[in-house]
Amino acid sequence: MSPRILIALAVAGIVAFGAGVMFWVVVQPDAPTETPAAAPGSGAARQEHRKRFFGGDPDRDVRGGQEMKPRW
């Protein structure tokens, strides 16, 4: 085979692969219609969950902490 044919086949393969990937990204076969983040729930329940998750432990003293030293 001549080098010209090999280069043309390689370029055609890369273009075909890229087109397949773009088709896959755009079409999204069997994609769920609703994302898990958009699941139904009351705003109060979500707010309570956020408060418990980010609230921390009010009884734990974290003001003194530990001195941060670089590890060289």
N, C-alpha and C positions, 0 to 999 in steps of 0.2 A: 504494500500500500504506500501511496505517496504521502509525504508529510502534509500536503495541502488537504487531503481527504481526512487524515487523522485530526488535524486541527479543526476542520469543519464539523466532524462528528463530536469532538469534545465540546465545542462551543454550542452545538445543537443540544447536547445532553445537559449542559449547564443551564441553558435557557429553558429547556423543558422541565428540569427540576425546579427552577425558580418559579415558573408558571404554576407548577403543581403546588408548591408551598403557598404562593399567593392565593390560589383558589381555595386551599384548605383554610387559610386564615380568614378569608372573606366569607366563605359559606358556613363554616363551623358546623359540620354535620353532627346530628344528634346532640346539639348543645341544649342545655336546659334553658327554659324560657325565663326562669326566675333565679336570681343569684341568691346564695345563702345569706348574704348581708341584708337583703331586702325582705327577709322573712317577716311575717306579720307578728306584731306584738305591741303592747301598749307602750307609750312613751315613758310612763312612770316606772314600768318594769325595767326598761333599758337604762333609765337614769339611776335606779337603785343598783343595778348590776355595775354600772360605771363607778358609782360611789364606793361600792364594796371592793372593786378591783383596784382602783387608784387611790383609795382613801388611806391605806396603810394601817399600821397599828398605833393608835394614839397613846398607848401605855409605854411604848418603847422610846427611850431617850436616844436620839440620834444627833444631838447638838455637838457633843464633844468629838465624836468620830475618831478616826485613826489618821495619823499624819501620813500623807502620801509622799513616798520617797521613790525617786527613779531607780530602776534596777539596771545598772550599767554593767 
